[in-house]
């Protein structure tokens, strides 16, 4: 299990550690690395299957069951979890605006799908924390 910086894990979220557990079979050598990348949020009672990677700033909804890798900025809902939208670093669904770009309603930052399933922020580097004046959570 690896949690990067600024990850939020809601109450009672669960991380599994082996694909086919059996009480009488020792499978410690089969543990798979589960990684939650920088800034991701996992809702209450979500279950994260072993061996998956949750991308930067992804949002896993409450009660979702994640069984495959999650792209950066993806909003994942349901059982099993499926991507329902893109979400900004500030936690808002991104809406189409300004031609091909998606825009965060709080920050005004622009996002673009560089290739299918790969979204990038155009206004701030993914690996860099939010600027101090943007981290307060208030609307401008």
C-alpha positions, -999 to 999 in steps of 0.1 A, spaced: 0 0 0 14 34 -10 -3 67 -3 13 98 -19 10 133 -4 -23 150 1 -45 119 -2 -79 119 15 -93 85 28 -128 88 40 -142 69 70 -144 31 66 -127 29 32 -111 -5 26 -79 -16 9 -76 -52 0 -42 -70 -2 -47 -103 -21 -68 -113 -51 -80 -146 -38 -78 -148 0 -81 -181 18 -76 -185 56 -56 -217 54 -34 -207 24 -4 -184 31 -2 -158 3 19 -131 17 42 -134 -13 13 -126 -36 5 -92 -20 1 -66 -48 11 -30 -46 -19 -6 -44 -9 30 -51 -30 61 -44 -14 91 -62 -10 127 -50 -42 146 -42 -67 117 -47 -98 114 -26 -115 82 -16 -151 84 -2 -165 67 28 -170 30 26 -153 27 -8 -134 -5 -14 -101 -5 -34 -90 -38 -49 -54 -48 -46 -29 -40 -73 -47 -9 -87 -34 26 -90 -56 56 -83 -44 85 -104 -35 120 -92 -65 141 -80 -90 113 -89 -122 111 -68 -136 78 -57 -173 82 -46 -186 69 -14 -194 31 -15 -176 27 -49 -157 -6 -56 -125 1 -76 -112 -30 -94 -90 -14 -121 -66 15 -125 -81 50 -123 -69 78 -145 -57 112 -131 -87 135 -125 -113 108 -130 -146 108 -110 -154 71 -103 -188 60 -90 -207 27 -85 -202 -10 -81 -180 -18 -99 -167 18 -102 -169 34 -136 -157 68 -147 -187 93 -148 -168 126 -154 -136 144 -150 -129 164 -118 -107 193 -111 -79 196 -85 -104 217 -65 -129 189 -64 -155 201 -90 -169 183 -121 -153 198 -151 -175 214 -178 -168 219 -215 -160 255 -222 -136 275 -244 -136 250 -273 -118 218 -264 -108 227 -229 -126 218 -197 -128 244 -170 -130 243 -132 -159 265 -119 -140 274 -87 -104 282 -100 -110 288 -137 -81 265 -144 -82 248 -178 -79 210 -184 -74 192 -217 -77 156 -227 -43 150 -243 -53 116 -256 -83 94 -248 -83 88 -210 -54 112 -202 -64 146 -188 -39 173 -178 -41 207 -161 -29 234 -184 -25 260 -156 -6 242 -129 19 213 -128 4 180 -115 32 173 -91 31 208 -75 8 215 -45 -20 240 -48 -8 276 -43 -14 287 -7 -41 312 -17 -60 285 -36 -60 259 -9 -86 276 13 -115 261 -4 -135 293 -10 -150 304 -42 -136 335 -59 
